[in-house]
Amino acid sequence: MVLSIVVLCAALCANAMDRDLVRAGIGKVFDREFEEARVYIEKGLEDRNEIRGFMKTWILLMENLDKKNPVFEKQCSNSCGAYEKASQGSNADSLLLGGMWQGLMALYLTGINETLAAYRYGARACEMLKKSLMVDPEKYDAYYGLGIYYKMRFELGQTLWFVPSSKNDRERAKTYLERAWAKGEFTRELSAHQLIDISAVGMQ
């Protein structure tokens, strides 16, 4: 899922944070305990304004999946534009953040059935995540994000003619997710979940 891309990237991108609190906050989101999740995120990312703002926007989306949300759309669109400049630079964290925001917008658009636009944002996220890895191959959260992208592309390509999917996409997804699972920190648990999901839908 694209949402996971976003969460993991946010966590690993932060240099000064309480990882246990961030991990707890992520868990609360998946338990749909959103107010508690916000408390954990606020405390865990107290000194990381950009990451904290991103995470709070992600929680807002998770509370209202599959619903048109002009406030979220504006916040996310503005951040995508702000980080677009990062695509011309060589700062791995900025590229990673840019890819995260693009991925978050893709998730939102998928939920409201604007699939073509969602695919375009997802492709842009993929591009920025790859650039991040070119700068720093140890950005394992980016490997996770790429795995999610190719998994989505394979699934969308089964029903949408304009998505250039192939059997190679499922293998790419599996390879990236396995790399994140083997070497990632926050990515380990969610990578394992996605690998199980791949198996469940017959993608292996």
N, C-alpha and C positions, 0 to 999 in steps of 0.2 A: 504494500500500500504506500501511496505517495506520502501520506501523513507521517509514516515512520521515518522516511528520509529526513523530514524536517526536524523531528524531535532529536534524532541521533546527531545530526550535524550540529544543532544548537548546543548540545551538551558537550561534544568533543571540541568545539571551536573555542570554548571558554578557557582562558588560562587561569583565572582566579575565580574559583567557585567551589561549592561543597557538592561533590559528586553524589554523595549518598542522598542529599536532599533533592537534587535534580532527579535522580533515579526514582525516588519515592514519588515525586510530583508526576512523573511520567506514568507510573503505575496507577496513581489516583485518576488520571485522565481516562485510562482504559477501563477503570472501574466506574467511570462516569460520576466520580465524586469531584466535581469541578472546583468548588470553593476551596476544598482542602488542597487540591492540586495547585491552585494559585498561591496559597500560603507557602507551600514547599518551594515553588519556583521563585517567589519573591525573596525568600531567605537564601536559597541556594545560589542565586545569581545576583545577589545584592550589589556587587561591584561591576556587573557586566550589563550596562544599560541596553546595548544593541541586542544582545542575545535574549535578555529578559523581555524586552518589548516584542521580539519575535515569538517567544514562547507563549506570551499572553495572548497574542493574536491567534496562534495555533489553537489554544484552549477555547477561544471564542468560536472558532470554526467548528471544533469538535462538539460544542454544545448545540450547534444549529446545522448539522450536516443535512445536505439535500434541500436547503432552503435559500432562497434569494436573500442576500444580506448586503445592502448597499454600503454600510459602514465598513464591514470587513473588506469588501471589494475595493473600496477607495484606499484603505490602509495598505492592503497588499499590493495594489497597483502602484502606489506611490513608492513603496519600498523596492519593488521590481525595477522601477525606473531609476531610483537612486543608485542601486547596485549594478545597473547595466554598465556603468563606466568601469566597473571592476573587470569586465571582460577584456578590456584593453591593457590591463596591468599584469603584474606578476606576483601579487600578494595572494598566497594560497588561502588565507582565512577570508579575504574579501570575495574571492571567487567562490569559495564554499558558501558563504552567506548569500551571494547572488543566486547560486543554484538552489539554495533552500527556499528562497522567496518565490522563485519561478515554480518550484515544485508545489509549494503551498497553493499558489494560484491555480495550478493544474488540478489539484485535488478539489478545490472549490468549484471550478468549472465542470468537472466531471459530475459532481453531485447535483448540479442544476441542469445536466444534460446538454451542455454546450461542448460537445465532444471534440469538434474540430479545433476550437480555441484551446481546449485542455491539452490536446496533443501537441499543439505548437508550443505551449508553455513547457510541457514536459520535455520536448526536444531541446529547448533552450536550457533547461535545467541540466540536461545530460551534457551539453556542450561545456557549460561552466564547471561542472563537476570534473570533467575530464581535464580541463585546463588546470584546475586545482591540483589534481594528481600529478600532472606534468611538473608542477612546481615542487610539490611535496608528496612523493609516493606513499608516505606513511599516514595520509589522511584517510584512515580506514572507514570513517563514516561516509566518505565519498564513494568508496567501493560499495557500501551498502546501498547508497542512493542509486548508483548505476544499476545494481541488481534489480531494484524495484522498478526502475524505468523500463528495462528490457522485459521484465515480467509483464508489466502493463502493456507494453507495445505488442507483445505476443498475443495477449488476451484480446486487446482491441482489434488486432488484425484478423481475428477469426470472424468478425462480423462487419467491419468497416473497410470499405474498399480503398479509402485514401490513406490508410495506415500501412506503411511498407514493412509488414511483419514477415518473418520467416522462421523456419525451425531453428535457425542459428540463434534467434533471440532467446529462446528458452534455455539454450546451453550457456549463452552469455550470462543470463540472469543467475543461473545456478553457480557458475564460476565466480562471479562477483560476490554473491551471497556467501559462498563457502570461504572466500578470502576474508570477508568481514567477520564471519563466525570464528575463523581460526585466529585472527590477530586483533580484532577489534576489542574495545572495552565495553562501551554501552551498546555497541552493535551486536555483541555476541547473542544475547537473549532474543532480540527481535529477528536477527538473521536466522536463528534456529527455527523460529516460528514461521518465517516465510519459506524456508526450505521444506518444512512439513506441508505447508499449503501447496507448494509446487507439486509435491508428491500426490497430494489428495486430489488435485484436478488433472492428474495424469500428464504432467508436463515433463517428467523425468525421462 
